[in-house]
Amino acid sequence: MNQVLADVLRLLDLERLEINLFRGESRDIGSPQVFGGQVLGQALMAATRTVDPARVVHSLHAYFLRRGDFNAPIVYEVDRSRDGASFTSRRVVAIQHGQQIFHLSASFQIPEDGPDHQATPPEVTPPEELPDLTETMRRHLDRLPEQHRRYWELPRPFEFRSVEAGAEGEPQPGVRHVWFRLVDRLPVDDPVMQRCLLAYVSDHHLLETATLPHGLSYQAGDVQLASIDHAMWFHRPIALDQWHLYALVSPSSSGARGLAFGRIFDRAGRLVASTAQEGLMRRKSVAPQ
């Protein structure tokens, strides 16, 4: 199996310290802090480890409080908020260097039948006709600030292919479509790991969509981005070794914050998950308060 994917699976497979206490390591992906998607995936795994396996996560809501240090472990403390007849609620606090860096609330449900409908998937260029985003960025590393070069140089557990290829630095609609899939098959088809991996990858490209109407580029270093909160709803089963389409839109930015929504469709057009994120979006010329 691909070594980078194996490393991510190991990170998501947390060490249990106590009945409601878990510890996770971190991976340097070339950013100055722990990748937010990693903390999302680990916190979801910690919550899931305290829930009856018959119950499946259907939503999570999280806040990023402080930057994580990838040189130190993160401890996840789970509060067993409620175990009801059909639903289970969990709250997770991530702690590092004695401080809370992240909160997550997650809800789990016993699967049951009910009315079923979904949004129509967008008609876009298929992934086979698009270039690999990482390979494209690596051909232009000389244009990027030094702090962003390592991000694209390091290997990744997912591959991405962007439908849109807008002109750098020019305002464009706050809409983007990105295909993604794992770089290799999972050794075991584990639905829990699939959902944690989807939480991991859902943090990619989401907030950057809010920069598009302003002609700003995070990769070029002219805007500071940082996730504030992240919400996710799981609708249908997932198989991430197959292509999925991330349909992204940013309806608003104001007060140095950007807002973006995402819908994740599988190759068959099924809506498997929805996301929402608000984050800091500050021009680099504006000094932080």
C-alpha positions as CSV (number, residue, x, y, z in Angstrom):
1,M,0.0,0.0,0.0
2,N,1.1,3.6,-0.7
3,Q,3.3,4.7,2.3
4,V,1.7,8.1,2.7
5,L,-1.8,6.6,2.9
6,A,-0.5,4.0,5.3
7,D,0.9,6.8,7.5
8,V,-2.5,8.7,7.5
9,L,-4.3,5.5,8.4
10,R,-1.9,5.0,11.3
11,L,-2.5,8.6,12.5
12,L,-6.3,8.1,12.5
13,D,-6.0,4.8,14.4
14,L,-5.7,6.4,17.8
15,E,-4.0,5.1,20.9
16,R,-6.4,4.5,23.7
17,L,-5.1,5.8,27.0
18,E,-8.3,5.4,29.1
19,I,-11.9,4.5,28.5
20,N,-12.7,8.1,27.2
21,L,-9.2,9.3,26.5
22,F,-7.2,8.9,23.3
23,R,-3.8,10.1,21.9
24,G,-2.9,10.9,18.3
25,E,0.3,11.8,16.5
26,S,0.5,14.3,13.7
27,R,1.9,14.5,10.2
28,D,3.8,17.4,8.7
29,I,2.0,18.2,5.4
30,G,4.2,21.3,4.7
31,S,2.0,23.8,6.6
32,P,3.2,25.7,9.7
33,Q,0.6,24.0,11.9
34,V,-1.3,20.7,12.2
35,F,-3.6,20.2,9.2
36,G,-7.2,20.9,10.4
37,G,-8.5,17.9,8.5
38,Q,-6.3,15.6,10.5
39,V,-7.7,16.9,13.8
40,L,-11.2,16.5,12.4
41,G,-10.6,12.9,11.4
42,Q,-8.9,12.0,14.7
43,A,-11.6,13.6,16.8
44,L,-14.3,11.8,14.9
45,M,-12.4,8.5,15.4
46,A,-12.2,9.2,19.1
47,A,-15.9,9.8,19.3
48,T,-16.7,6.8,17.2
49,R,-14.6,4.5,19.5
50,T,-17.0,5.3,22.4
51,V,-20.2,4.6,20.4
52,D,-22.1,1.3,19.7
53,P,-20.8,0.1,16.3
54,A,-24.4,-0.3,15.1
55,R,-24.7,3.5,15.2
56,V,-23.3,5.6,12.4
57,V,-22.2,9.2,12.5
58,H,-24.6,11.5,10.5
59,S,-23.2,15.0,11.5
60,L,-20.4,16.8,13.2
61,H,-19.8,20.4,14.2
62,A,-16.4,21.7,15.2
63,Y,-14.4,24.8,16.2
64,F,-10.7,25.3,15.8
65,L,-9.4,27.2,18.8
66,R,-5.6,27.3,18.5
67,R,-3.0,26.2,16.0
68,G,-1.8,22.6,16.6
69,D,1.9,21.7,16.9
70,F,2.7,18.7,14.7
71,N,5.8,18.0,16.8
72,A,3.7,17.0,19.9
73,P,0.9,14.5,20.4
74,I,-2.7,15.6,20.7
75,V,-4.9,14.1,23.5
76,Y,-8.7,13.7,22.7
77,E,-11.1,13.6,25.7
78,V,-14.6,12.3,24.9
79,D,-17.7,13.3,26.8
80,R,-20.5,10.7,26.5
81,S,-23.2,13.3,26.3
82,R,-26.2,11.1,25.6
83,D,-27.1,7.5,24.5
84,G,-30.7,7.6,23.4
85,A,-33.0,5.1,21.8
86,S,-32.0,6.0,18.3
87,F,-29.4,8.7,18.6
88,T,-26.0,9.1,20.4
89,S,-24.3,12.4,21.1
90,R,-20.6,12.9,21.8
91,R,-18.4,15.9,22.6
92,V,-14.7,15.8,22.0
93,V,-12.0,18.2,23.3
94,A,-8.6,18.1,21.7
95,I,-5.8,19.1,24.1
96,Q,-2.1,20.0,23.4
97,H,0.5,21.5,25.7
98,G,-2.2,21.8,28.4
99,Q,-4.5,23.9,26.2
100,Q,-7.7,23.2,24.3
101,I,-7.1,23.5,20.6
102,F,-10.3,22.1,19.2
103,H,-13.9,21.2,20.0
104,L,-16.1,18.7,18.2
105,S,-19.7,17.6,18.7
106,A,-20.9,14.6,16.7
107,S,-24.2,12.8,16.5
108,F,-24.7,9.1,15.6
109,Q,-27.9,7.2,14.6
110,I,-29.1,3.7,14.2
111,P,-29.6,3.3,10.4
112,E,-33.2,3.3,9.4
113,D,-35.3,3.8,6.2
114,G,-37.2,7.0,5.4
115,P,-37.9,9.5,2.6
116,D,-34.9,9.8,0.2
117,H,-34.1,12.7,-2.2
118,Q,-31.0,14.7,-3.1
119,A,-29.7,17.6,-5.1
120,T,-28.8,17.1,-8.8
121,P,-25.1,16.6,-9.3
122,P,-23.4,19.3,-11.5
123,E,-22.4,18.4,-15.0
124,V,-18.6,18.9,-15.2
125,T,-15.5,17.6,-17.0
126,P,-14.7,14.1,-15.8
127,P,-11.5,13.5,-13.9
128,E,-9.8,11.5,-16.6
129,E,-9.7,14.6,-18.8
130,L,-8.2,16.8,-16.2
131,P,-4.6,17.3,-15.0
132,D,-3.4,16.3,-11.6
133,L,-3.5,19.4,-9.4
134,T,-0.3,18.5,-7.5
135,E,1.7,17.9,-10.6
136,T,0.4,21.2,-12.1
137,M,1.5,23.1,-9.0
138,R,4.9,21.4,-8.9
139,R,5.7,22.8,-12.3
140,H,5.2,26.3,-10.9
141,L,6.9,26.1,-7.6
142,D,9.2,29.0,-8.5
143,R,6.1,31.3,-8.4
144,L,5.1,30.4,-4.9
145,P,6.4,31.8,-1.6
146,E,8.9,29.6,0.1
147,Q,6.5,28.7,3.0
148,H,4.1,27.2,0.4
149,R,6.5,25.2,-1.7
150,R,6.9,22.3,0.8
151,Y,3.2,21.9,0.9
152,W,3.2,20.9,-2.8
153,E,6.5,19.1,-2.7
154,L,5.5,16.6,-0.1
155,P,3.5,13.4,-1.1
156,R,-0.2,13.3,-0.4
157,P,-2.8,10.5,0.6
158,F,-5.3,12.0,-1.9
159,E,-5.0,13.1,-5.5
160,F,-7.0,16.2,-6.7
161,R,-8.1,17.3,-10.1
162,S,-9.7,20.8,-10.5
163,V,-12.3,21.4,-13.1
164,E,-11.8,25.2,-13.1
165,A,-8.5,26.8,-14.1
166,G,-9.1,30.5,-13.5
167,A,-6.5,33.2,-14.2
168,E,-4.3,33.8,-11.2
169,G,-5.0,37.1,-9.4
170,E,-8.3,37.9,-11.3
171,P,-11.7,38.0,-9.6
172,Q,-13.9,35.1,-10.6
173,P,-17.2,33.5,-9.3
174,G,-16.9,31.9,-5.9
175,V,-17.6,28.5,-7.3
176,R,-15.2,25.5,-7.7
177,H,-15.4,21.8,-8.5
178,V,-12.6,19.5,-7.5
179,W,-12.4,15.7,-8.1
180,F,-10.6,13.7,-5.4
181,R,-9.8,10.1,-4.5
182,L,-7.3,8.1,-2.4
183,V,-4.0,7.4,-4.0
184,D,-4.4,3.7,-3.2
185,R,-7.1,1.2,-2.1
186,L,-7.6,0.7,1.6
187,P,-6.4,-2.7,3.0
188,V,-9.8,-3.3,4.6
189,D,-13.1,-1.8,3.6
190,D,-13.8,-0.1,6.9
191,P,-16.8,2.3,6.9
192,V,-15.6,4.0,10.0
193,M,-12.2,4.7,8.5
194,Q,-13.9,5.9,5.3
195,R,-15.9,8.5,7.2
196,C,-12.8,9.7,9.1
197,L,-10.9,10.0,5.9
198,L,-13.7,12.0,4.3
199,A,-13.6,14.3,7.3
200,Y,-9.9,14.6,6.8
201,V,-10.1,15.5,3.1
202,S,-13.1,17.8,3.5
203,D,-10.9,20.5,4.9
204,H,-9.1,20.8,1.5
205,H,-10.1,23.6,-0.9
206,L,-13.2,24.6,1.0
207,L,-12.2,28.0,2.5
208,E,-10.1,28.9,-0.5
209,T,-13.3,29.1,-2.5
210,A,-14.1,32.4,-0.6
211,T,-11.0,34.0,-2.0
212,L,-12.0,33.6,-5.7
213,P,-14.4,36.6,-6.0
214,H,-11.6,38.9,-4.7
215,G,-8.8,37.7,-7.0
216,L,-6.8,36.6,-3.9
217,S,-4.5,33.6,-3.8
218,Y,-3.6,31.7,-0.7
219,Q,-0.8,29.9,-2.6
220,A,0.6,33.1,-3.8
221,G,0.8,34.3,-0.2
222,D,-1.4,37.4,-0.5
223,V,-4.1,36.2,1.9
224,Q,-4.1,34.6,5.4
225,L,-6.6,31.8,5.8
226,A,-7.4,29.9,9.0
227,S,-10.4,27.7,9.7
228,I,-12.7,28.9,12.5
229,D,-15.5,26.3,12.4
230,H,-16.4,23.3,10.3
231,A,-19.7,21.3,9.9
232,M,-20.3,18.1,8.1
233,W,-23.3,15.9,7.3
234,F,-22.9,12.3,6.2
235,H,-25.7,11.2,3.9
236,R,-24.8,7.9,2.2
237,P,-22.0,5.2,2.1
238,I,-18.6,6.2,0.9
239,A,-15.8,4.5,-1.1
240,L,-12.9,6.9,-1.3
241,D,-10.7,4.8,-3.6
242,Q,-13.2,5.9,-6.3
243,W,-13.5,9.5,-7.7
244,H,-15.7,11.9,-5.8
245,L,-16.6,15.4,-6.8
246,Y,-16.4,18.3,-4.3
247,A,-18.8,21.0,-5.5
248,L,-17.9,24.2,-3.6
249,V,-19.5,27.6,-3.4
250,S,-18.9,30.7,-1.3
251,P,-22.0,32.8,-0.8
252,S,-20.4,35.5,1.4
253,S,-17.3,37.1,2.9
254,S,-17.4,39.9,5.4
255,G,-15.6,41.1,8.5
256,A,-12.3,39.4,7.5
257,R,-14.2,36.0,7.4
258,G,-15.1,33.9,4.4
259,L,-17.9,31.3,4.3
260,A,-18.1,28.3,2.0
261,F,-20.4,25.3,1.5
262,G,-19.5,22.0,-0.1
263,R,-21.5,19.1,-1.6
264,I,-19.6,15.8,-2.1
265,F,-20.9,13.5,-4.9
266,D,-19.6,10.0,-5.8
267,R,-19.0,9.0,-9.4
268,A,-22.5,7.7,-9.7
269,G,-23.9,11.1,-8.8
270,R,-25.0,10.2,-5.3
271,L,-24.7,13.0,-2.7
272,V,-22.7,11.3,0.0
273,A,-21.9,14.3,2.3
274,S,-22.3,18.1,2.7
275,T,-20.0,20.5,4.4
276,A,-19.8,24.1,5.6
277,Q,-16.9,26.2,6.9
278,E,-16.2,29.7,8.0
279,G,-12.7,31.0,8.4
280,L,-10.4,34.0,8.8
281,M,-9.7,35.6,5.5
282,R,-7.3,38.5,6.0
283,R,-5.2,40.3,3.3
284,K,-1.6,40.0,4.2
285,S,-1.2,43.8,4.0
286,V,-3.6,44.1,7.0
287,A,-1.9,43.7,10.3
288,P,-3.6,41.3,12.8
289,Q,-5.3,42.9,15.8
